[in-house]
């Protein structure tokens, strides 16, 4: 089971923006240039936050899918236009990071995995998970003995699914996982 938790993207509008004008005309935005150089624009549904800078660049965070990200950016642009902000170009969206969680529904022997896997860091006294750097796709996985994991660094949703399948197959091949017995699974819930 895999769940996309957050997508962080940059959006380029290729024009300068008047953040003071936006603050005056667009409702529910926050702008305090003494505290932070960007204007904060929050959407309620989907729950997405955008940091808008006078350079015309935006950082959008909170989307749970690429589709939701695109809809959110369109909605932000539409809202700005509705309140008289002139947007001339087509926004260029680039995903910077996808954070996901997964549950393999197995027990993972992290000591054995740390010994057999390359590109990993496991110091249980410091952190209970094994940190594994995968080259293809280029992501970082935090793997826990419960079989749960966090995946970060992906640029496309497909990379998350590929990484989870690849690490599951690798851990299985190295005999680092065992199935959770039904009674144990009931206790975890």
C-alpha positions as CSV (number, residue, x, y, z in Angstrom):
1,X,0.0,0.0,0.0
2,X,1.5,3.3,-1.1
3,X,0.3,6.8,-0.4
4,X,1.5,10.1,-1.8
5,X,1.8,12.4,1.2
6,X,3.1,15.7,-0.4
7,X,4.3,17.0,-3.7
8,X,6.5,20.1,-3.7
9,X,6.8,22.0,-7.0
10,X,8.1,25.2,-8.3
11,X,6.0,27.2,-10.8
12,X,7.5,29.9,-13.0
13,X,5.3,32.6,-14.5
14,X,8.1,34.5,-16.3
15,X,6.9,37.9,-15.2
16,X,7.3,40.2,-12.2
17,X,4.4,40.4,-9.7
18,X,3.3,43.2,-7.5
19,X,2.8,41.4,-4.2
20,X,1.5,44.6,-2.5
21,X,-1.3,44.8,-5.1
22,X,-2.1,41.1,-4.5
23,X,-2.2,41.7,-0.8
24,X,-4.7,44.5,-1.3
25,X,-7.0,42.8,-3.7
26,X,-6.8,39.1,-3.2
27,X,-8.7,37.9,0.0
28,X,-7.1,35.5,2.5
29,X,-3.5,36.0,1.5
30,X,-0.6,36.8,4.0
31,X,2.2,39.1,3.1
32,X,4.7,40.6,5.6
33,X,7.9,41.4,3.7
34,X,9.7,42.1,7.0
35,X,9.2,38.5,8.0
36,X,9.3,36.6,4.7
37,X,9.8,37.9,1.1
38,X,6.9,35.9,-0.4
39,X,3.2,36.1,-0.3
40,X,1.4,33.1,1.2
41,X,-1.7,31.9,-0.6
42,X,-3.7,29.0,0.8
43,X,-6.3,26.9,-1.0
44,X,-8.8,25.1,1.3
45,X,-9.8,22.4,-1.2
46,X,-7.4,20.8,-2.1
47,X,-5.4,21.8,0.9
48,X,-2.4,23.4,-0.9
49,X,-0.2,26.3,0.0
50,X,1.6,28.5,-2.4
51,X,4.5,30.9,-1.7
52,X,4.4,33.6,-4.4
53,X,7.5,35.8,-5.0
54,X,7.8,39.1,-6.9
55,X,10.1,37.4,-9.4
56,X,7.0,35.4,-10.7
57,X,8.2,32.2,-9.1
58,X,6.0,30.2,-6.8
59,X,6.6,27.2,-4.5
60,X,3.5,25.0,-4.2
61,X,3.2,22.3,-1.5
62,X,0.5,20.0,-0.2
63,X,-0.8,18.3,-3.3
64,X,-1.4,14.6,-3.0
65,X,-1.1,13.8,-6.8
66,X,0.3,15.4,-9.9
67,X,-3.2,15.9,-11.2
68,X,-4.2,17.7,-7.9
69,X,-1.0,19.9,-8.3
70,X,-1.9,21.0,-11.8
71,X,-5.6,21.7,-10.8
72,X,-4.3,23.7,-7.8
73,X,-1.9,25.8,-9.9
74,X,-4.8,26.5,-12.4
75,X,-7.0,27.5,-9.5
76,X,-4.4,29.9,-8.0
77,X,-3.9,31.6,-11.4
78,X,-7.7,31.8,-12.0
79,X,-8.2,33.4,-8.5
80,X,-5.4,35.9,-9.1
81,X,-6.9,36.9,-12.5
82,X,-10.4,37.1,-10.9
83,X,-9.0,39.8,-8.5
84,X,-7.4,41.8,-11.3
85,X,-3.8,40.5,-11.2
86,X,-2.5,40.3,-14.8
87,X,-0.9,36.9,-15.5
88,X,0.4,36.9,-19.1
89,X,2.3,33.7,-19.5
90,X,1.5,30.0,-19.2
91,X,2.8,28.7,-15.8
92,X,5.7,26.2,-16.0
93,X,5.4,23.6,-13.3
94,X,8.4,21.5,-12.2
95,X,8.1,18.9,-9.4
96,X,11.0,19.1,-7.0
97,X,10.1,16.4,-4.5
98,X,7.5,13.8,-3.9
99,X,7.2,12.4,-0.3
100,X,5.2,9.1,0.0
101,X,4.6,6.5,2.6
102,X,4.3,2.7,2.1
103,X,3.5,-0.4,4.1
104,X,4.9,-3.7,2.8
105,X,3.0,-5.7,5.5
106,X,6.1,-7.6,6.4
107,X,8.8,-7.6,9.2
108,X,12.1,-6.3,8.0
109,X,15.4,-7.5,9.6
110,X,17.2,-4.2,9.5
111,X,20.4,-5.5,10.9
112,X,20.7,-8.0,8.1
113,X,19.5,-5.5,5.5
114,X,22.1,-3.0,6.7
115,X,24.9,-5.6,6.3
116,X,23.8,-6.8,2.8
117,X,22.5,-3.6,1.1
118,X,24.9,-1.0,-0.3
119,X,24.4,2.8,0.1
120,X,22.6,2.6,3.4
121,X,23.0,4.0,6.9
122,X,21.6,2.3,10.0
123,X,22.3,3.5,13.5
124,X,19.4,2.2,15.6
125,X,20.7,4.2,18.6
126,X,20.2,7.4,16.6
127,X,17.2,6.6,14.5
128,X,15.0,3.4,14.3
129,X,15.0,3.2,10.5
130,X,17.4,2.2,7.9
131,X,18.2,5.0,5.4
132,X,18.7,3.6,1.9
133,X,19.8,5.7,-1.1
134,X,18.6,4.1,-4.3
135,X,20.2,5.1,-7.6
136,X,17.4,4.1,-10.0
137,X,15.1,5.7,-9.4
138,X,17.1,8.3,-7.5
139,X,15.2,8.3,-4.1
140,X,15.9,7.9,-0.4
141,X,13.9,5.4,1.5
142,X,13.5,5.3,5.3
143,X,12.7,1.6,6.0
144,X,11.4,0.5,9.4
145,X,11.3,-3.0,10.9
146,X,7.5,-2.9,10.8
147,X,7.7,-2.9,7.0
148,X,6.6,0.7,6.8
149,X,8.7,3.2,4.9
150,X,8.9,6.8,3.8
151,X,10.1,7.6,0.2
152,X,11.5,11.0,-0.6
153,X,13.2,12.6,-3.6
154,X,11.1,11.3,-6.4
155,X,10.2,13.6,-9.3
156,X,7.4,11.5,-10.7
157,X,4.7,9.4,-9.0
158,X,5.8,6.3,-11.0
159,X,9.3,6.5,-9.4
160,X,7.7,6.0,-6.0
161,X,5.9,2.8,-7.1
162,X,9.1,1.6,-8.9
163,X,11.2,2.2,-5.8
164,X,8.9,0.4,-3.4
165,X,8.6,-2.7,-5.7
166,X,12.4,-2.7,-6.2
167,X,13.3,-2.5,-2.5
168,X,10.7,-5.1,-1.6
169,X,12.1,-7.5,-4.3
170,X,15.7,-6.8,-3.1
171,X,14.9,-7.3,0.6
172,X,13.0,-10.5,-0.3
173,X,15.9,-11.8,-2.4
174,X,18.4,-11.1,0.5
175,X,16.0,-12.9,2.9
176,X,15.6,-9.8,5.0
177,X,11.8,-10.0,5.3
178,X,9.3,-12.3,6.8
179,X,5.5,-12.3,6.5
180,X,3.5,-10.9,9.5
181,X,1.4,-13.6,11.0
182,X,-2.4,-12.8,11.1
183,X,-2.5,-12.6,14.9
184,X,0.4,-10.1,14.9
185,X,-1.3,-8.0,12.3
186,X,-4.5,-7.9,14.4
187,X,-2.4,-6.7,17.4
188,X,-0.9,-3.9,15.3
189,X,-4.3,-2.5,14.4
